[in-house]
Amino acid sequence: MNTILITGCKGQLGNEMQQAAKRYPAFNYIYTDIDELDICDKNSLNAFVKSNEVDFIVNCAAYTAVDKAEDDVELCYKINCDAVRIIGEVATENHIKVVHVSTDYVFDGTNYFPYTEDMTVCPNTVYGKSKLDGENALAQTCSDSVIIRTAWLYSSFGNNFVKTMMKLGAERDALNVIFDQVGTPTYAADLADSILQIISCQEFVPGIYHFSNEGVCSWYDFTKTIHRLANITCDVKPIETKDYPARTPRPHFSVLNKAKIKSTYGIAISHWEESLEKCIRKILY
């Protein structure tokens, strides 16, 4: 029985990995976060994978505070780049396969058609740059790795846009939400399931892949749908990005092309509204 080490198990995706694992009983799972294992410490990680005979590492650990990262550069790079390099080195030395999660922020968001894996990357935030450097570090240190870029991640676990809009919608009579930033929401449960599908495949095909749910929407559309599914009555008004000042620029276009992951691994992907309904049902009931 192969053993899968899942890092960052207390985050949105890490928690969803624990739920998805119940549907894949053919593996032995080890869940860790910073309290159990410091992935920035190569000696500790090396000793851990040896003693536990790890076959796969799924790295769900990440620094994701986009605005805060502009001031917290050192810690952001330590988690998003340095730790990923260490994982790659340890994995190669111990013949371990790696699945690592990255982000749409490696692009500048100025495109107008879905991003494919081979398009030019151009991050314009510390967060985006750290994630891209992490991708490069893993590719350089571990040839047996899959990098999955995702976007607009949410879950019934942790803090995220869906929970925030549900809370604010219940508390306020009206909300202003940006309509000129377009992307695709991603239910972390769907991503977790796809990761385990990849690991379960007979052939592990390394490379960069894109994953989000199907369809396209703006943050405004997303919010309207969240409220409709949660039976929340709130006047949601569309505003432009320029009317909502943020510390760091957000991509205006974050739609990812998923053709590669679907064709390579035979993964079926749900529409974002279908997955959102499942998540909201889980939050409410």
C-alpha positions as a Markdown table, in Angstrom:
| # | Residue | x | y | z |
|---|---|---|---|---|
| 1 | Met | 0.0 | 0.0 | 0.0 |
| 2 | Asn | 1.5 | 3.4 | -1.1 |
| 3 | Thr | 1.8 | 6.1 | 1.5 |
| 4 | Ile | 0.8 | 9.7 | 0.7 |
| 5 | Leu | 2.2 | 12.5 | 2.8 |
| 6 | Ile | -0.2 | 15.6 | 2.7 |
| 7 | Thr | 1.3 | 18.8 | 4.0 |
| 8 | Gly | -0.7 | 21.9 | 5.0 |
| 9 | Cys | -3.5 | 19.6 | 6.2 |
| 10 | Lys | -5.2 | 22.3 | 8.2 |
| 11 | Gly | -5.9 | 24.6 | 5.2 |
| 12 | Gln | -8.9 | 24.5 | 2.8 |
| 13 | Leu | -7.4 | 22.1 | 0.4 |
| 14 | Gly | -5.7 | 20.0 | 3.1 |
| 15 | Asn | -9.0 | 19.5 | 4.9 |
| 16 | Glu | -10.7 | 18.6 | 1.6 |
| 17 | Met | -7.9 | 16.1 | 1.0 |
| 18 | Gln | -8.8 | 14.4 | 4.2 |
| 19 | Gln | -12.4 | 14.1 | 3.1 |
| 20 | Ala | -11.5 | 12.9 | -0.4 |
| 21 | Ala | -9.1 | 10.3 | 1.1 |
| 22 | Lys | -12.1 | 8.4 | 2.4 |
| 23 | Arg | -13.1 | 7.6 | -1.2 |
| 24 | Tyr | -9.6 | 6.3 | -2.0 |
| 25 | Pro | -8.9 | 3.6 | 0.7 |
| 26 | Ala | -6.1 | 2.0 | -1.3 |
| 27 | Phe | -3.6 | 4.4 | 0.1 |
| 28 | Asn | -2.1 | 5.1 | 3.5 |
| 29 | Tyr | -2.3 | 8.8 | 4.4 |
| 30 | Ile | -0.2 | 10.9 | 6.7 |
| 31 | Tyr | -1.5 | 14.5 | 7.4 |
| 32 | Thr | 0.8 | 17.1 | 8.6 |
| 33 | Asp | 1.0 | 20.9 | 9.2 |
| 34 | Ile | 3.6 | 23.1 | 10.7 |
| 35 | Asp | 3.0 | 21.7 | 14.2 |
| 36 | Glu | 3.8 | 18.2 | 13.1 |
| 37 | Leu | 6.4 | 18.8 | 10.3 |
| 38 | Asp | 8.4 | 21.8 | 9.3 |
| 39 | Ile | 8.8 | 21.4 | 5.5 |
| 40 | Cys | 11.3 | 24.3 | 5.5 |
| 41 | Asp | 13.7 | 22.0 | 7.5 |
| 42 | Lys | 15.3 | 19.6 | 5.0 |
| 43 | Asn | 16.8 | 17.3 | 7.6 |
| 44 | Ser | 13.4 | 16.9 | 9.4 |
| 45 | Leu | 11.6 | 16.3 | 6.2 |
| 46 | Asn | 14.1 | 13.8 | 5.0 |
| 47 | Ala | 14.0 | 11.8 | 8.2 |
| 48 | Phe | 10.2 | 11.9 | 8.2 |
| 49 | Val | 9.8 | 10.5 | 4.7 |
| 50 | Lys | 12.4 | 7.8 | 5.3 |
| 51 | Ser | 10.8 | 6.6 | 8.6 |
| 52 | Asn | 7.3 | 6.7 | 7.1 |
| 53 | Glu | 8.3 | 5.2 | 3.8 |
| 54 | Val | 6.5 | 7.9 | 1.8 |
| 55 | Asp | 5.7 | 7.3 | -1.9 |
| 56 | Phe | 3.9 | 10.5 | -2.7 |
| 57 | Ile | 3.9 | 14.1 | -1.3 |
| 58 | Val | 0.9 | 16.3 | -1.9 |
| 59 | Asn | 2.0 | 19.8 | -1.0 |
| 60 | Cys | -1.1 | 21.8 | 0.1 |
| 61 | Ala | 1.0 | 24.2 | 2.2 |
| 62 | Ala | 1.1 | 27.8 | 1.0 |
| 63 | Tyr | 1.4 | 31.4 | 2.0 |
| 64 | Thr | -1.8 | 32.9 | 0.4 |
| 65 | Ala | -2.3 | 36.4 | 2.0 |
| 66 | Val | -1.8 | 38.3 | -1.3 |
| 67 | Asp | -1.7 | 41.8 | 0.2 |
| 68 | Lys | 0.2 | 40.9 | 3.3 |
| 69 | Ala | 2.9 | 39.2 | 1.2 |
| 70 | Glu | 4.0 | 42.6 | -0.1 |
| 71 | Asp | 5.4 | 43.4 | 3.4 |
| 72 | Asp | 6.0 | 39.8 | 4.5 |
| 73 | Val | 8.3 | 38.9 | 1.6 |
| 74 | Glu | 10.7 | 36.7 | 3.5 |
| 75 | Leu | 8.1 | 34.4 | 5.0 |
| 76 | Cys | 6.1 | 34.3 | 1.8 |
| 77 | Tyr | 9.2 | 33.1 | -0.2 |
| 78 | Lys | 10.2 | 30.7 | 2.6 |
| 79 | Ile | 6.9 | 28.8 | 2.3 |
| 80 | Asn | 6.1 | 29.2 | -1.4 |
| 81 | Cys | 9.5 | 28.8 | -2.8 |
| 82 | Asp | 12.2 | 27.6 | -0.4 |
| 83 | Ala | 10.0 | 24.8 | 1.1 |
| 84 | Val | 9.0 | 23.6 | -2.3 |
| 85 | Arg | 12.6 | 23.4 | -3.4 |
| 86 | Ile | 13.3 | 21.3 | -0.3 |
| 87 | Ile | 10.4 | 19.0 | -1.0 |
| 88 | Gly | 11.7 | 18.5 | -4.5 |
| 89 | Glu | 15.2 | 17.7 | -3.3 |
| 90 | Val | 14.0 | 15.3 | -0.6 |
| 91 | Ala | 11.6 | 13.7 | -3.1 |
| 92 | Thr | 14.3 | 13.0 | -5.7 |
| 93 | Glu | 16.7 | 11.6 | -3.1 |
| 94 | Asn | 14.0 | 9.2 | -1.8 |
| 95 | His | 12.3 | 8.3 | -5.2 |
| 96 | Ile | 9.1 | 10.1 | -4.2 |
| 97 | Lys | 6.5 | 11.6 | -6.6 |
| 98 | Val | 5.2 | 15.1 | -5.8 |
| 99 | Val | 1.9 | 16.9 | -6.5 |
| 100 | His | 2.2 | 20.6 | -5.8 |
| 101 | Val | -0.5 | 23.2 | -6.0 |
| 102 | Ser | 0.2 | 26.6 | -7.6 |
| 103 | Thr | -1.9 | 29.6 | -8.7 |
| 104 | Asp | -3.3 | 31.7 | -11.6 |
| 105 | Tyr | -1.3 | 34.6 | -10.1 |
| 106 | Val | 1.7 | 33.4 | -12.1 |
| 107 | Phe | 0.0 | 35.2 | -15.0 |
| 108 | Asp | -0.7 | 39.0 | -15.0 |
| 109 | Gly | -4.4 | 38.5 | -15.8 |
| 110 | Thr | -4.3 | 40.7 | -19.0 |
| 111 | Asn | -5.4 | 37.9 | -21.3 |
| 112 | Tyr | -8.8 | 37.6 | -23.0 |
| 113 | Phe | -8.9 | 33.8 | -23.6 |
| 114 | Pro | -8.2 | 30.9 | -21.2 |
| 115 | Tyr | -4.6 | 30.4 | -20.2 |
| 116 | Thr | -2.9 | 27.2 | -21.2 |
| 117 | Glu | 0.1 | 25.8 | -19.4 |
| 118 | Asp | 2.6 | 26.9 | -22.0 |
| 119 | Met | 1.6 | 30.6 | -22.1 |
| 120 | Thr | 4.1 | 33.2 | -20.9 |
| 121 | Val | 4.0 | 33.7 | -17.2 |
| 122 | Cys | 4.3 | 37.3 | -15.8 |
| 123 | Pro | 3.4 | 37.6 | -12.1 |
| 124 | Asn | 3.0 | 41.2 | -10.8 |
| 125 | Thr | 2.7 | 40.5 | -7.1 |
| 126 | Val | 5.1 | 39.1 | -4.4 |
| 127 | Tyr | 2.7 | 36.3 | -3.9 |
| 128 | Gly | 2.6 | 35.4 | -7.7 |
| 129 | Lys | 6.3 | 35.7 | -8.0 |
| 130 | Ser | 6.9 | 33.5 | -5.0 |
| 131 | Lys | 4.6 | 30.8 | -6.4 |
| 132 | Leu | 6.2 | 30.9 | -9.8 |
| 133 | Asp | 9.7 | 30.6 | -8.2 |
| 134 | Gly | 8.3 | 27.7 | -6.3 |
| 135 | Glu | 7.2 | 26.0 | -9.5 |
| 136 | Asn | 10.6 | 26.5 | -11.1 |
| 137 | Ala | 12.4 | 25.2 | -8.0 |
| 138 | Leu | 10.3 | 22.0 | -8.0 |
| 139 | Ala | 10.8 | 21.5 | -11.7 |
| 140 | Gln | 14.5 | 21.9 | -11.3 |
| 141 | Thr | 14.9 | 19.6 | -8.3 |
| 142 | Cys | 12.2 | 16.9 | -9.0 |
| 143 | Ser | 11.5 | 15.6 | -12.5 |
| 144 | Asp | 8.8 | 13.3 | -11.1 |
| 145 | Ser | 6.4 | 16.1 | -10.1 |
| 146 | Val | 3.0 | 17.4 | -11.1 |
| 147 | Ile | 2.2 | 21.1 | -10.6 |
| 148 | Ile | -1.4 | 22.1 | -10.6 |
| 149 | Arg | -2.3 | 25.7 | -11.1 |
| 150 | Thr | -5.8 | 26.6 | -9.7 |
| 151 | Ala | -7.8 | 29.8 | -9.1 |
| 152 | Trp | -10.6 | 31.3 | -6.9 |
| 153 | Leu | -10.4 | 28.4 | -4.4 |
| 154 | Tyr | -13.1 | 28.0 | -1.8 |
| 155 | Ser | -14.3 | 25.3 | 0.6 |
| 156 | Ser | -16.6 | 24.6 | 3.5 |
| 157 | Phe | -13.4 | 24.7 | 5.6 |
| 158 | Gly | -11.5 | 27.8 | 6.5 |
| 159 | Asn | -12.0 | 31.4 | 5.5 |
| 160 | Asn | -12.8 | 32.2 | 1.8 |
| 161 | Phe | -14.9 | 34.3 | -0.5 |
| 162 | Val | -18.0 | 32.1 | -0.3 |
| 163 | Lys | -18.2 | 32.2 | 3.5 |
| 164 | Thr | -17.5 | 35.9 | 3.5 |
| 165 | Met | -20.2 | 36.8 | 1.0 |
| 166 | Met | -22.7 | 34.6 | 3.0 |
| 167 | Lys | -21.8 | 36.3 | 6.2 |
| 168 | Leu | -21.9 | 39.9 | 4.7 |
| 169 | Gly | -25.1 | 39.1 | 2.8 |
| 170 | Ala | -26.8 | 38.0 | 5.9 |
| 171 | Glu | -25.6 | 41.1 | 7.9 |
| 172 | Arg | -26.1 | 43.9 | 5.3 |
| 173 | Asp | -28.9 | 45.2 | 3.1 |
| 174 | Ala | -26.5 | 45.9 | 0.2 |
| 175 | Leu | -23.0 | 45.0 | -1.0 |
| 176 | Asn | -20.7 | 46.3 | -3.7 |
| 177 | Val | -18.9 | 43.6 | -5.6 |
| 178 | Ile | -16.4 | 43.9 | -8.5 |
| 179 | Phe | -17.8 | 42.8 | -11.9 |
| 180 | Asp | -14.8 | 43.5 | -14.2 |
| 181 | Gln | -12.6 | 40.7 | -12.9 |
| 182 | Val | -13.4 | 37.3 | -14.5 |
| 183 | Gly | -12.4 | 33.8 | -13.6 |
| 184 | Thr | -13.7 | 30.4 | -12.5 |
| 185 | Pro | -14.5 | 29.5 | -8.9 |
| 186 | Thr | -12.8 | 26.2 | -7.8 |
| 187 | Tyr | -14.3 | 24.0 | -5.1 |
| 188 | Ala | -11.4 | 22.6 | -3.2 |
| 189 | Ala | -13.2 | 19.3 | -2.8 |
| 190 | Asp | -13.1 | 18.8 | -6.6 |
| 191 | Leu | -9.4 | 19.7 | -6.7 |
| 192 | Ala | -8.7 | 17.2 | -3.9 |
| 193 | Asp | -10.5 | 14.5 | -5.7 |
| 194 | Ser | -8.7 | 15.2 | -8.9 |
| 195 | Ile | -5.3 | 15.0 | -7.1 |
| 196 | Leu | -6.1 | 11.6 | -5.8 |
| 197 | Gln | -7.3 | 10.5 | -9.3 |
| 198 | Ile | -3.9 | 11.6 | -10.6 |
| 199 | Ile | -2.1 | 9.6 | -8.0 |
| 200 | Ser | -4.4 | 6.6 | -8.7 |
| 201 | Cys | -3.6 | 6.6 | -12.4 |
| 202 | Gln | -1.4 | 3.8 | -13.7 |
| 203 | Glu | 0.8 | 6.3 | -15.4 |
| 204 | Phe | 2.0 | 9.4 | -13.4 |
| 205 | Val | 2.7 | 12.0 | -16.1 |
| 206 | Pro | 4.8 | 14.9 | -14.7 |
| 207 | Gly | 4.3 | 18.5 | -15.8 |
| 208 | Ile | 2.2 | 21.6 | -15.3 |
| 209 | Tyr | -1.5 | 21.3 | -15.4 |
| 210 | His | -4.4 | 23.7 | -14.9 |
| 211 | Phe | -7.5 | 22.9 | -12.8 |
| 212 | Ser | -10.6 | 24.9 | -11.9 |
| 213 | Asn | -14.3 | 24.1 | -12.2 |
| 214 | Glu | -15.9 | 24.7 | -15.6 |
| 215 | Gly | -17.6 | 27.9 | -16.7 |
| 216 | Val | -16.8 | 31.6 | -16.3 |
| 217 | Cys | -18.1 | 34.4 | -14.1 |
| 218 | Ser | -17.2 | 37.6 | -12.4 |
| 219 | Trp | -17.0 | 38.1 | -8.7 |
| 220 | Tyr | -20.3 | 39.9 | -8.9 |
| 221 | Asp | -21.9 | 36.9 | -10.7 |
| 222 | Phe | -20.3 | 34.6 | -8.1 |
| 223 | Thr | -21.8 | 36.6 | -5.2 |
| 224 | Lys | -25.3 | 36.7 | -6.8 |
| 225 | Thr | -25.2 | 32.9 | -7.2 |
| 226 | Ile | -23.9 | 32.4 | -3.6 |
| 227 | His | -26.8 | 34.4 | -2.2 |
| 228 | Arg | -29.4 | 32.7 | -4.4 |
| 229 | Leu | -28.2 | 29.2 | -3.4 |
| 230 | Ala | -28.1 | 30.2 | 0.3 |
| 231 | Asn | -31.5 | 32.0 | 0.1 |
| 232 | Ile | -29.9 | 35.3 | 1.1 |
| 233 | Thr | -31.7 | 38.5 | 0.2 |
| 234 | Cys | -29.2 | 41.3 | -0.3 |
| 235 | Asp | -28.9 | 44.0 | -2.9 |
| 236 | Val | -25.6 | 43.2 | -4.7 |
| 237 | Lys | -24.4 | 46.1 | -6.8 |
| 238 | Pro | -21.7 | 45.7 | -9.5 |
| 239 | Ile | -18.7 | 48.0 | -9.3 |
| 240 | Glu | -15.4 | 48.4 | -11.2 |
| 241 | Thr | -12.0 | 47.4 | -9.9 |
| 242 | Lys | -11.0 | 51.1 | -9.8 |
| 243 | Asp | -13.7 | 51.8 | -7.3 |
| 244 | Tyr | -12.4 | 49.1 | -4.9 |
| 245 | Pro | -8.9 | 50.0 | -3.9 |
| 246 | Ala | -6.6 | 47.1 | -3.1 |
| 247 | Arg | -3.0 | 46.9 | -1.9 |
| 248 | Thr | -1.9 | 44.7 | -4.8 |
| 249 | Pro | -3.3 | 44.3 | -8.3 |
| 250 | Arg | -5.8 | 41.5 | -9.0 |
| 251 | Pro | -5.9 | 39.6 | -12.3 |
| 252 | His | -8.7 | 40.9 | -14.5 |
| 253 | Phe | -8.8 | 37.6 | -16.3 |
| 254 | Ser | -8.1 | 34.3 | -14.5 |
| 255 | Val | -9.8 | 31.7 | -16.7 |
| 256 | Leu | -7.7 | 28.5 | -17.0 |
| 257 | Asn | -7.8 | 26.1 | -19.9 |
| 258 | Lys | -8.2 | 22.6 | -18.4 |
| 259 | Ala | -7.9 | 20.5 | -21.7 |
| 260 | Lys | -4.5 | 19.1 | -20.7 |
| 261 | Ile | -5.5 | 17.7 | -17.3 |
| 262 | Lys | -8.7 | 16.3 | -18.8 |
| 263 | Ser | -7.0 | 14.5 | -21.7 |
| 264 | Thr | -3.9 | 13.3 | -19.8 |
| 265 | Tyr | -5.7 | 12.0 | -16.7 |
| 266 | Gly | -9.3 | 11.5 | -17.9 |
| 267 | Ile | -10.6 | 13.9 | -15.3 |
| 268 | Ala | -14.2 | 15.0 | -15.5 |
| 269 | Ile | -14.8 | 18.5 | -14.2 |
| 270 | Ser | -18.1 | 19.9 | -12.8 |
| 271 | His | -19.5 | 23.3 | -13.6 |
| 272 | Trp | -18.8 | 25.9 | -10.9 |
| 273 | Glu | -22.5 | 26.4 | -10.0 |
| 274 | Glu | -23.0 | 22.7 | -9.5 |
| 275 | Ser | -20.0 | 22.5 | -7.2 |
| 276 | Leu | -20.9 | 25.7 | -5.4 |
| 277 | Glu | -24.4 | 24.3 | -4.6 |
| 278 | Lys | -22.7 | 21.2 | -3.0 |
| 279 | Cys | -20.4 | 23.4 | -0.9 |
| 280 | Ile | -23.2 | 25.7 | 0.3 |
| 281 | Arg | -25.4 | 22.8 | 1.2 |
| 282 | Lys | -22.5 | 21.5 | 3.3 |
| 283 | Ile | -22.0 | 24.8 | 5.0 |
| 284 | Leu | -25.7 | 25.3 | 5.8 |
| 285 | Tyr | -26.6 | 21.7 | 6.8 |
